[in-house]
């Protein structure tokens, strides 16, 4: 029997967990989310108005699942990250230049990777602690484990639910447990590997499998306030894996939508923040993000 969307949306969410955090922390997370959301919304508008320029761009959108990177960037700005091909939320949250990210997407020499990657793979820039990859699905997991082993520094590896089940990913969980590595695996689980739902691919739960390998693990929906608590708890129990149930809005590649999103965590978070008395601040953050990103993409609009 399929799980209802409401159950996935609220999976292991701790009610009223937003009350545990300061105003500054709450607004910092929302600011990260808003900047990514507006960055990509303006890209969509650019595509509609200037489709010849954008039609050949390989873009992996983050909209709908921007919570994970936004929270991690706020909590752990100095950790070493190994991410996949969908990491603009983390990259912007860690303080990267929006202009250099824009130029990379447009394959310009002034891009953060000199226009060599476009919007295909993980972004990398000196001073931003995301280590790049080649786009090979899930390769960041063993690379992250190797880095954690060699450096003994806290490391975070982020992947999707499809990459998380690859054979070398499973081997990496066992390796991390055996060597007690200071690593946190974070899975953005939108129930799809490209277009294949999990029910067609496997009958097991990744958090349970990770636990079987000896990792601390959790399976939780993308409520940022619950995630902040879960990540803090797991940080003291590394190696660990957190499976985050997300609901990305767009196709694996590009701007298409098959069905309306099952939920919009961004809208839910905005409502939560407004209800505790920060409605003015959220509106101001959104307005500033809108102005910033429209100015950034002005020549393509």
N, C-alpha and C positions, 0 to 999 in steps of 0.2 A: 504494500500500500504506500502511495506517495505521501510524503510529509507536506502538510499545508504550508503555504508561504508564510503565514503568520507565525507558525511554530519555528521556522528557520530564522525568520527575522528576529525573534525574541529568544533564540536558543541560549540558555544559560546567562542571559542578561541579568545583572544585579539591579533591581529596581532602585531608583533615586540615587544611583552611584555618582551622578554629577555633583551631588551635594558634598562629596568628599574632597573636592578640588577648589583651589582658589580662583577668583575671578580672572586673574592674569593667565593662569594655566588654561582655563576653559577657553578664553578668547584667543589665546595663542594657537590652540589646536584648530579652532574654527577658522582663524585667519589662513592657516595652511590649506584647509579644505576649500575655502572660498577662492583663494588665488589659483589653485589648480582648476576648480570648476569654471571660473571665468576665463582662464587661459584657454581651455578646450572649447568652451561655448563660442568664443570669438573665432577659433579655428573653424568651427562648424559654419559660422556665418561667412567667413572668408571663402570656404569651399562652395557655398551656395552662390556667392556673388562672383567668384573667380575660379570656376570649376576647372578650366583648362590648366590653370597653374597647379591645382591640387590633385587632379585626377590620378596622377601617377605616384603620389606620395604614399608610402607604406607607413601608415600611422596606427599605432596601438593605443587606443584611447583608455583612459583611466576612470573617466566619469562614472560615478556610481559605486566605485570601490576605493575612493580616495582617503578613506578613514585610516587604513593601515599605515601607509607611508606618512600621513600627516601626524599621527600619534607617535610613531617611532622617531621621526625627525625631531619632534619636540622633546621627547624623553631622553633620547640617546644621540645627541648631535655629534659626538666624537667617536662613536663606535665605528667599526669597519663593516661595511655592507657589501654583500654579494647579491645583486639583484638580476632579474631577467629583463625581458624586452619591454616591460610595462612598468616603468618606475619614475615617471615624471613627477608624481606626487612627492615621493621621497627626495628626488633631486631638487625640486623647488623648495621643499621644506628645509633642506639642509643649507639653504642660502645661495643656491646657484644663480647665475645671471639669467634673467628671462630673455634678454636680447641674444645671448649666446645659444640658448636652447631654441629660440625661434629660428635663428640662422642655421642651426644644425638641421632642424626639420626641413628647412628650405635648401639643404645641401650647399650652403655657402661656406667659403673658406674661413669666415669669421665665426663659424659655429664652434661649439664646445669641443668637438672632435674633428675640427677642420673640415666639416662637411662630408666626412667619409661614411657616416652611419645613417644620417637622416633621422627618422623616427623609428628605426628598426630594433636597435639593441640597447643595452644599458648605457646610460650617459656617464661620462667620466670627465673630470677636470681637476687639475691640481688644487688642493685645498678642500675638495669635496670627497668624503671618504666612501664613495661607491666605486668598487672595482669593476671594470668593464668585463664583458664577455663576448663571445662570437655569435650568440644566438642559438647555439646548440641547446636543445631543450633540457633544462635541469642541470647543465654543467656547473652552474654556480654553487651547487650543494657540495660536491666533493672538493671543489676549489676552496670554498669557505672553510671546510673541515681541515684541509691542508694548511691553510693560513692560520687557523686557530691553533693547530698543533705546533707549527713552527714558531709563531709569535707569542703564544700564550696570552693573547689579548682577546677581550670579549668581541665576538663576531656575530653578525646577524645575516642569515641567508634567507632570501625571500623568493618564493616561487608560486606557481599556480597548482591547482589540484591535479592536473595532468602530469606535470613534471614531478610532483611529489611521489608518484607511484612508479616511476621508472626503476628498473632494477638497480642501477648505480645509486639512485637516491636511497633505496632501502639499505643498500650496503653501507652508505654513508651514515645512516642513523646508527647502525650497529657499530661502526668504527668510532663514531663520536661517543657512544656510551662506553665502549671498551676503554677508550683513552681518557674518558672524563673531560672532554673538551669544553672550553668556555664558549659554547655556541648556542644560539637560539635559532631554530628553524621556524619560519613564519609562512604559512600556506594561505594564499588568497583563494578560497574555495568558492567559485561561482557555479559549481556543479557541471562545468563544461570543459572538455579538452578539445579546443577548436569548436566543433559542433556536436561532440559526443557526450551525452549526459553520463554521470557516474553509474547510474543503474545499468547501463549497457557495457560498462568497463570493469566493474568490480563489485563484490558483495561485502567488502570490509571497510572499516572506518580508519582513516589514516592516523587519527589520534590514538586509537586503541592499538594499532600496529606499532606506533612509535613507543607506546608504553611497554609493549611486549619486548622491544629491543632494549629497554632499560632507561628510556628517556622520561623525564617528567613531561606531561602532556595536558592539553586542554582543547576543547572544541566549543567555540563561542561565536555568537553573531557579532556583527561589526559595530556594536555600540562603543563609541570611543572611551567612555568613562569606565565601562567594564573592562575593556581591553587594557587600559592604563593600569588597572589593578592586577589583571592577570599577568601582564608583562613584568610588573614589579615583583610579583610573587615568583614567577619563573626565573627571573634574573638571579635569584639566590639558590636556584636548584638546577643550574646548567650541568649537562646539556638538556635542552628541552625543545618541545615542538608545540606550537599553537596553531590550530586550524581555525581560520577566520572565515565565517560564512558571509560572503559578499554578494552583491547583485549588480554587476556591471551593466551599463545601459546599452552599449554598442557591440557590434560584431567583434570577433577576434581581431580582424584587421579592418580599418576603415570606419565609415560613418553610418552604416546601416543598422536598422533595428528590426528584429523579427516580431517581437511582442513588447507591449509596455512593460517597464520594470516592475518586478514584484513588490519592491519597496524602494524608497529614496531616502537613504540614511542622512543625506545632506539636509533635506527638508525636515526630517525628524529631529536632527540635532539643532537646527535653527529654532524650531519650536520649543525644544527643551530649554535652550538658553534664554529665549524670550520669556518663558514662564517663570524663570527664577529672577527676572528683573533686569535683564541685560538686552532688551529689545533694541534700544537706541544704538548700543555698541555693535550689535550684529548688523544692523542696517548700515552703519558707518563703514564697517569692515567690508561689506559687500559692495558698497558704492565706491570705495577706494580701489578695490580689486577690479571692478568694472572699468573704472577710468584708466587704471594702470594697463590693463590688457588691451583695451581699445586703442590706446596710444601706441602700445607696442606693435600691434598688427595693422596700424592705420593705413599703410601703403598698400595693403592687400584687400582692404575693405571696399 
